[in-house]
């Protein structure tokens, strides 16, 4: 597992706590609606497709393609001065093509639109782990 500098820890809520717990255990999990089987992201109490309140958390591999990215040069918080510039990617997951997740980019090079990526869970502030991606050809 790699390490990445994150200047502050996230604040989990009722719906996202299982997500953070899974990441802490080194697993990438998503909610799946128990009624219509759609995956939900972000985690929430109700399915946006069928309005069911029933769900399960399911382990996923996090593989997908780069949908978009940004290289940030401005430190929007004092703690970020140490890490600019940094890249953030938006990844379209293979498991369900309407799932777009945002995370870190683990590479010295720029991402390439629609390139295949693999998930890595990295450790950040206060021991919190977060999803990051790297190109599969690296």
Secondary structure, DSSP 4 states (H G I P E B T S, - for coil): --B---SS-----TTTHHHHHHHHTT--EEEEETTT--EESS--SS-TTT----EEEEE----EEEEEEEEE-S-SSGGGGGT-SEEEEEEEETT-TT-EEEEEE-SSSPP-TT-EEEEEEEE-GGG-EEEEEEETT-
